[in-house]
Amino acid sequence: MERRIFIRDFRLQVSIGIHDFERQGPQTVVVNVDLLLAPADKAHNDRIGNVLNYDTVHAGIAALAGSRHFNLQETLVDAILDFCLSQPGVIEARVSTEKPDVYKDCRVGYESVRRR
C-alpha cells in the first residue's frame, strides 16, 4: 500500500529572481509538494502523533520560502526537497514551483523529484 500526503497550489510571496526588477519585492510563487511515505510501522489509531502532520510541512515550506532571497526556482525547490526529506517517514518528494506572473500566456516553473 502506498501512502502520500500532498500540498497543492500553495501560493507564497517569495523574494526570487535574478533580474533587478525581481529584487525590488517578492513575487507570487505557487508550490506543489507530493510526499511518498514509508509503510506505517504502527497503526495511526486516529492520532495525529502517529502520522506526518501536514501542518508541519506547510509551516516549514512557508518559513523556508520567507527566509532569504533565492536567485533561482531550482534553488528554492532543492531547499524544499531537503526540508521534506528530513521529515520522518518521507522516502520520496516531488516538488514544483511556478511563477504565474512571468508571462501572460503561460505558467513557467521547475520540478524535481528526490528519493532518500
C-alpha positions as CSV (number, residue, x, y, z in Angstrom):
1,M,0.0,0.0,0.0
2,E,1.3,3.5,-1.0
3,R,0.7,6.4,1.3
4,R,1.1,10.0,0.3
5,I,0.4,13.4,1.5
6,F,0.4,16.5,-0.7
7,I,0.1,20.2,-0.7
8,R,-1.3,21.7,-3.9
9,D,-1.3,25.3,-5.2
10,F,0.3,26.8,-2.1
11,R,0.6,30.5,-3.0
12,L,3.5,32.3,-1.3
13,Q,5.2,35.7,-1.7
14,V,8.9,34.9,-2.2
15,S,12.0,37.0,-2.9
16,I,13.1,35.3,-6.0
17,G,14.8,36.1,-9.3
18,I,18.0,37.2,-10.9
19,H,16.8,40.4,-12.6
20,D,17.0,43.8,-10.8
21,F,13.2,44.3,-11.1
22,E,12.7,40.9,-9.4
23,R,14.8,42.0,-6.4
24,Q,12.6,45.0,-5.8
25,G,9.9,43.0,-4.0
26,P,8.5,39.5,-3.5
27,Q,6.8,37.6,-6.3
28,T,4.0,35.1,-6.2
29,V,5.3,31.5,-6.3
30,V,3.0,28.5,-6.4
31,V,4.4,25.5,-4.7
32,N,3.2,21.9,-5.1
33,V,4.5,19.0,-3.0
34,D,3.8,15.3,-3.1
35,L,5.4,13.1,-0.5
36,L,5.7,9.3,-0.7
37,L,5.7,7.9,2.8
38,A,7.3,4.7,4.1
39,P,4.9,1.9,5.1
40,A,3.4,2.6,8.5
41,D,5.3,0.9,11.3
42,K,2.2,1.2,13.5
43,A,-1.4,1.9,13.2
44,H,-2.3,5.6,13.2
45,N,-5.2,4.9,15.7
46,D,-6.7,8.2,14.6
47,R,-4.0,10.2,16.4
48,I,-2.0,13.0,14.7
49,G,1.1,12.0,16.6
50,N,1.2,8.7,14.6
51,V,1.3,10.4,11.2
52,L,3.2,13.1,9.3
53,N,1.3,16.3,10.1
54,Y,0.9,18.4,7.0
55,D,0.7,21.5,9.2
56,T,4.4,20.8,9.9
57,V,5.2,20.6,6.2
58,H,3.1,23.7,5.3
59,A,4.7,25.8,8.1
60,G,8.2,24.6,7.2
61,I,7.8,25.5,3.5
62,A,6.4,28.9,4.4
63,A,9.2,29.6,6.7
64,L,11.8,28.4,4.2
65,A,10.3,30.5,1.4
66,G,10.4,33.6,3.5
67,S,13.9,33.0,5.0
68,R,16.0,34.6,2.2
69,H,16.3,35.6,-1.4
70,F,16.5,32.8,-4.0
71,N,18.1,33.6,-7.3
72,L,16.5,30.5,-9.0
73,Q,13.4,28.4,-8.7
74,E,15.8,25.4,-8.8
75,T,17.4,26.6,-5.6
76,L,14.1,27.0,-3.8
77,V,12.9,23.6,-5.0
78,D,16.2,22.0,-3.7
79,A,15.7,23.6,-0.3
80,I,12.1,22.4,-0.1
81,L,13.2,18.9,-1.1
82,D,15.9,18.9,1.7
83,F,13.3,20.0,4.2
84,C,10.6,17.5,3.1
85,L,13.1,14.6,3.0
86,S,14.2,15.4,6.6
87,Q,10.7,14.7,7.8
88,P,10.1,11.3,9.5
89,G,8.8,8.6,7.1
90,V,9.2,10.5,3.9
91,I,11.0,8.4,1.3
92,E,10.4,10.4,-1.8
93,A,9.5,14.0,-2.5
94,R,8.2,15.7,-5.7
95,V,8.3,19.5,-5.5
96,S,7.4,22.0,-8.2
97,T,7.3,25.8,-8.2
98,E,5.6,28.1,-10.6
99,K,5.9,31.8,-11.2
100,P,2.4,32.6,-12.6
101,D,3.1,36.3,-13.3
102,V,6.1,36.0,-15.6
103,Y,4.1,35.7,-18.9
104,K,0.5,36.4,-19.6
105,D,0.1,33.4,-21.9
106,C,1.5,30.6,-19.8
107,R,2.9,29.5,-16.5
108,V,6.6,28.7,-16.0
109,G,8.2,26.6,-13.4
110,Y,10.5,23.9,-12.3
111,E,10.0,20.4,-10.8
112,S,12.3,17.9,-9.2
113,V,11.9,14.5,-7.6
114,R,14.3,13.1,-5.0
115,R,14.4,9.9,-3.1
116,R,16.1,9.1,0.2
